[in-house]
Amino acid sequence: MRIIIEKDYNSLSKTASLLVASQTVLKPDSVLGLATGSTPLGMYNNLIEMYKRKEVDFSKVTTFNLDEYYGLSANHPQSYNTYMRENFFDHINIPPSQFYLPKGDTENVTSECYKYEEKIAQAGGIDFQVLGIGENGHIGFNEPDESLNVQTNLVDLTPQTIQANSRFFDSFEEVPKQAISIGIATIMKAKKILLLASGENKAEAIAQMTSGYVTTKVPASLLQTHQDVILLVDEKAGKLLR
Ligand code: F6R
């Protein structure tokens, strides 16, 4: 695992955007795995600025997001589909037919999970996966547990994750309690993985995911068995790294 420690969130976001842009230069038809949440927002902003300066081109890129809230339609203001369009896709030149998120309001969740997994496989798998990390070590919405889902599945969010995500909703009650998340193997099959973490509240999870031990109680710890992971943190998130 390569570890890069940046001074602060701004420099972390800049480096993250340069790494994503380099991937699209090396392989213009890259399949990118994308994350939502607070952490990648700066990276998306930088990529939009780079696109405006004609330094990066997304016309041939295909993207798959990690997850979507179960029960929310694509146009729901708090859906991850809306987040991605508002914070990234609407500002770059990716054709709408080339970005995918699980359909949160599906009537057949088993089939939706299967189809999402199939679509990723048909695209040739993920070349470059961007991940955030939960305070509890989750990646995607693969929450700490005795066992983890291999493939895309409907998952229960932990009270801690619901609490953390309630900042985007009017109240705790409004936060969906389940999500459709890609599985651990789907993530681990990505050719390259970039995990971003910013802030002191992530320091413990970052220390645990680099501990030298693998445990499903810290899903991100499994990344230690992947051969091409870049861990990009700011000083606060990296403060317990040895
Ligand atoms: C988001 C996702 C989650 C987040 C994680 C960190 O698509 O899958 O794993 O990356 O919860 O969220 P933030 O960045 O808001 O701290």
Residues whose N, C-alpha, C, O or C-beta is under 5 A from the ligand:
A	BS01	F6R	A35 T36 G37 S38 T39 L66 D67 L131 G132 I133 G134 H138 I139 G140 F141
